[in-house]
Amino acid sequence: GSLAPETWQSIWFAEYDGPRNREVRVQLAGGGGLESGDPGGGGA
């Protein structure tokens, strides 16, 4: 799937001390929003 932030949701990554190798871990949890069989979240 793809990320689809709502109006008051965003993802930020700030790098203040110069580039370096990093490991980024992301855990997503949601309360639904997509209907079964509709991976794009589009309407009719």
DSSP file (Angstrom, degrees, kcal/mol; ACC not computed):
  #  RESIDUE AA STRUCTURE BP1 BP2  ACC     N-H-->O    O-->H-N    N-H-->O    O-->H-N    TCO  KAPPA ALPHA  PHI   PSI    X-CA   Y-CA   Z-CA
    1    1 A G              0   0    0      0, 0.0     2,-0.3     0, 0.0    39,-0.1   0.000 360.0 360.0 360.0-173.0    0.0    0.0    0.0
    2    2 A S        -     0   0    0     37,-0.3     2,-0.3     2,-0.0     0, 0.0  -0.922 360.0 -98.2-132.9 158.9    0.9    3.6    0.2
    3    3 A L        +     0   0    0     -2,-0.3     0, 0.0     1,-0.1     0, 0.0  -0.582  34.0 178.0 -77.8 137.1    0.8    6.3    2.9
    4    4 A A        -     0   0    0     -2,-0.3    -1,-0.1     0, 0.0    -2,-0.0  -0.623  13.6-161.2-138.6  76.9   -2.2    8.6    2.7
    5    5 A P        -     0   0    0      0, 0.0     5,-0.0     0, 0.0     6,-0.0  -0.296  14.3-131.6 -61.9 141.2   -2.0   11.1    5.7
    6    6 A E    >   -     0   0    0      4,-0.0     3,-1.4     1,-0.0     0, 0.0  -0.098  41.7 -75.2 -79.3-173.6   -5.2   12.8    6.6
    7    7 A T  T 3  S+     0   0    0      1,-0.3    -1,-0.0     3,-0.0     0, 0.0   0.877 130.7  32.0 -55.1 -46.4   -5.5   16.6    7.2
    8    8 A W  T 3  S+     0   0    0      2,-0.0     2,-0.4     0, 0.0    -1,-0.3   0.151 103.5  90.7-103.7  19.2   -3.8   16.7   10.6
    9    9 A Q    <   +     0   0    0     -3,-1.4     2,-0.3     2,-0.0     0, 0.0  -0.912  46.1 155.6-115.2 142.5   -1.4   13.8   10.1
   10   10 A S        -     0   0    0     -2,-0.4     2,-0.4    -5,-0.0    -4,-0.0  -0.974  33.9-130.8-155.1 166.5    2.2   14.1    8.8
   11   11 A I        -     0   0    0     -2,-0.3     2,-0.4     2,-0.0    -2,-0.0  -0.994  25.6-171.5-125.1 128.5    5.5   12.4    8.9
   12   12 A W        +     0   0    0     -2,-0.4     2,-0.4     2,-0.0    -2,-0.0  -0.941  13.7 179.3-123.6 142.1    8.7   14.4    9.6
   13   13 A F        -     0   0    0     -2,-0.4     2,-0.4     2,-0.0    -2,-0.0  -0.932  10.6-175.3-138.5 116.7   12.4   13.5    9.5
   14   14 A A        -     0   0    0     -2,-0.4     2,-0.5     0, 0.0    -2,-0.0  -0.935   8.9-165.4-116.3 135.3   14.9   16.2   10.4
   15   15 A E        +     0   0    0     -2,-0.4     3,-0.2     1,-0.1    -2,-0.0  -0.941  18.9 160.4-123.3 107.9   18.6   15.7   10.1
   16   16 A Y        +     0   0    0     -2,-0.5    -1,-0.1     1,-0.1     0, 0.0   0.622  67.5  54.0-103.6 -17.1   20.6   18.4   12.0
   17   17 A D  S    S-     0   0    0      1,-0.3    -1,-0.1     3,-0.0    -2,-0.0   0.107 112.5 -89.5-111.6  23.0   24.1   16.8   12.4
   18   18 A G        -     0   0    0     -3,-0.2    -1,-0.3     2,-0.0    -2,-0.1   0.004  60.3 -48.0  92.0 161.2   24.9   15.9    8.8
   19   19 A P        +     0   0    0      0, 0.0     2,-0.3     0, 0.0    -4,-0.0  -0.335  63.4 152.6 -68.5 147.1   24.3   12.8    6.7
   20   20 A R        -     0   0    0     -2,-0.0     2,-0.3     0, 0.0    -2,-0.0  -0.964  51.3 -79.1-161.3 165.6   25.1    9.4    8.1
   21   21 A N        +     0   0    0     -2,-0.3     2,-0.3     2,-0.0     0, 0.0  -0.581  56.5 179.4 -73.2 134.9   24.0    5.8    7.8
   22   22 A R        -     0   0    0     -2,-0.3     2,-0.5     2,-0.0    -1,-0.0  -0.925  30.3-141.7-135.9 158.2   20.8    5.2    9.7
   23   23 A E        -     0   0    0     -2,-0.3     2,-0.5     2,-0.0    -2,-0.0  -0.993  22.2-166.1-118.3 122.4   18.3    2.4   10.5
   24   24 A V        -     0   0    0     -2,-0.5     2,-0.4     2,-0.0    -2,-0.0  -0.938   2.4-167.7-113.5 126.1   14.7    3.7   10.5
   25   25 A R        -     0   0    0     -2,-0.5     2,-0.4     2,-0.0    -2,-0.0  -0.940   4.5-169.9-113.5 134.5   12.0    1.5   12.0
   26   26 A V        -     0   0    0     -2,-0.4     2,-0.5     2,-0.0    -2,-0.0  -0.983   7.7-170.5-127.1 132.5    8.3    2.3   11.5
   27   27 A Q        -     0   0    0     -2,-0.4     2,-0.4     2,-0.0    -2,-0.0  -0.988  10.5-163.7-122.2 123.3    5.3    0.8   13.2
   28   28 A L        +     0   0    0     -2,-0.5     2,-0.4     2,-0.0    -2,-0.0  -0.875  10.5 175.7-109.2 138.1    1.9    1.7   11.8
   29   29 A A        +     0   0    0     -2,-0.4     2,-0.3     2,-0.0    -2,-0.0  -0.998   9.3 169.4-138.5 136.1   -1.3    1.1   13.7
   30   30 A G        -     0   0    0     -2,-0.4     3,-0.1     1,-0.0    -2,-0.0  -0.932  40.9-128.1-145.0 167.4   -4.7    2.2   12.5
   31   31 A G        -     0   0    0     -2,-0.3     2,-0.3     1,-0.3    -2,-0.0  -0.062  66.0 -92.6-106.1  31.3   -8.4    1.9   13.1
   32   32 A G        +     0   0    0      1,-0.1    -1,-0.3     3,-0.0     3,-0.1  -0.729  52.5 164.4  99.1-147.0   -9.4    0.9    9.6
   33   33 A G        +     0   0    0     -2,-0.3     2,-0.4     1,-0.3    -1,-0.1  -0.009  58.5  84.1 114.3 -28.7  -10.5    3.3    7.0
   34   34 A L  S    S-     0   0    0      5,-0.0    -1,-0.3     6,-0.0     2,-0.2  -0.887  72.8-132.9-107.1 138.6  -10.1    1.0    3.9
   35   35 A E    >   -     0   0    0     -2,-0.4     3,-1.9     3,-0.2     6,-0.2  -0.585  39.7 -87.0 -83.5 152.2  -12.8   -1.4    2.9
   36   36 A S  T 3  S+     0   0    0      1,-0.3    -1,-0.1    -2,-0.2     0, 0.0  -0.343 116.0  19.1 -57.8 131.5  -11.9   -4.9    2.1
   37   37 A G  T 3  S+     0   0    0      1,-0.1    -1,-0.3    -3,-0.1     3,-0.1   0.530 101.1  98.4  85.9   5.5  -10.9   -5.2   -1.6
   38   38 A D    X   +     0   0    0     -3,-1.9     3,-1.2     1,-0.1    -3,-0.2  -0.655  39.1 166.0-124.9  74.7  -10.2   -1.5   -2.0
   39   39 A P  T 3  S+     0   0    0      0, 0.0   -37,-0.3     0, 0.0    -1,-0.1   0.714  75.4  53.9 -67.0 -19.7   -6.4   -1.1   -1.6
   40   40 A G  T 3  S-     0   0    0     -3,-0.1     3,-0.1   -39,-0.1    -2,-0.0   0.610  99.8-131.8 -89.1 -11.8   -6.5    2.5   -3.0
   41   41 A G    <   +     0   0    0     -3,-1.2     2,-0.1     1,-0.2    -3,-0.0   0.606  54.6 149.5  73.3  10.8   -9.0    3.8   -0.6
   42   42 A G        -     0   0    0      1,-0.1    -1,-0.2     2,-0.0     2,-0.1  -0.347  39.6-128.9 -78.0 158.4  -11.0    5.3   -3.5
   43   43 A G              0   0    0     -3,-0.1    -1,-0.1    -2,-0.1    -3,-0.0  -0.276 360.0 360.0 -94.8-175.4  -14.7    5.8   -3.6
   44   44 A A              0   0    0     -2,-0.1    -1,-0.0     0, 0.0    -2,-0.0   0.464 360.0 360.0 -78.5 360.0  -17.3    4.9   -6.1
